[in-house]
Structures are given as structure tokens and as C-alpha cells.
């Protein structure tokens, strides 16, 4: 009976797990939502400091929009939706959107 055992050591290849694509949450400026409310939403939904929230709000105010944070697509979309809904519930047109990070 022939013995077919290989004498070479077997190398195990670990599967490469692709990182999930990231998405940016973007704050869009509007001329109606009070600045204090924007800061409050940013702090509540994105768990950032008052200073960070103020800087993001001012950047969106002066440039028209500002990237708030980067997450996986599912998290980015849920945070953008919740933040926008917080504004709608208070009667403000504040809008957060998402887009893929390149």
C-alpha cells in the first residue's frame, strides 16, 4: 500500500477580510436652524465636545457644508437620519447627508 503523505509543511492562508467601505456624515448649512440647536444636535448624536460641535457648525455655516464624522455605511446613515429627525421634530430644516469616502 502506497503512503501518499507530503513531507512539505502546509501553510495556512488566512482569509483576507476586506474593511467595510466608509461613509462621511455631512452637515448642510441652512439659514433657519439656530446655531445653538445645531451644536446641541451634534453633541447629542455624535458624542462630541461643545468646542468640536461649534467648530463643525461654523465651518458648515461659512462653507455651506462640513464633514461631521466618518463611519461604516450603516452607522453613518442611521446617525444622519436620527440627527435630521431631531431637527424635524423641532420644526427645523437642518439636514445631514452621507456619501462614500474616497
N, C-alpha and C positions, 0 to 999 in steps of 0.2 A: 504494500500500500504506500503510495507516494505521499510525502508530507509537504504541503504547499505553504509552509509558514514563511513569511517575509522576514528577512533579518534587518531591514531598514526600520528605523524608528518612525512611527506615524506622527505626522504633525497635524495638530488640530487647528482648523481655521475658524476663528471666532467670527460670527456673522457681523458685518458692519451695520450698525443701526444708524440710519440717517436721522439727523436732527430735524425736528419739525420746522417747517418754514415759519418765520417770524412776521408779525404784522404790527404796524405802527398805529397807535391811537392818536388821532389828530383833533385838536380843539379848533373849531372855526369861529372867528370873531363875528359878533353881531353888534348892532348899535342899540340894543334894547335891554339886554340882560345886565343887571348891576354887577359891577366888578366884585363886590363883596360876596355876592351869590356864587359867582364863578369860582372864587377862591374856596368857598365852603364846599362846593361840589367836588373840586379837585382833591381837597383834603380828605373828604369822606370816601370817595370811590377809589382813589389811587394811593391813599395812605402816605401822603407826602406832607412835608412841613409847611407851615404858613408861608415861609420865605420862598420855598420852591414853588408853591402854588401861585404866589404873587408874581414871581418871575415868568412863569408859563403864561399867566393871564396877560401880563403886559406885552410879552412877545407876540401873542396872538392878536392883541389889540393893535399893535404897531405894524405887524407884518401881514395880518389877515388870517394867519393860522399858525399853529405850533404843535410839534410832536410832543405829546404828554409822556408816553412810555411805549415800550416795545414788549410784546408778549407773543405766545403762540396764538394762532388764529382764533381758536375758540374763546380763550380768555380775553383777548383784545376786543372781540365782538361783543361779549357779554358785558364788559366794563363800559364800552362806548354806549351800548344800549341802555344800561342802568343809569349812567350819568345823564344821558339825553332825557330819559324818562323822569329823572328827578326834576329837571328843568321844566318839562311839560306839566308835571303835577303842580308846579308853582306858577304856571302861565307864562314861562319864558321860552323864547325861540332858540336857546343855546343848543348847539349841535356838536356832537362828537362823531367822527367817522373813523374807519380803519382802511388801511391799504397795505399791501405786501411790502416788506422791507427788502430792498435790493442788495 
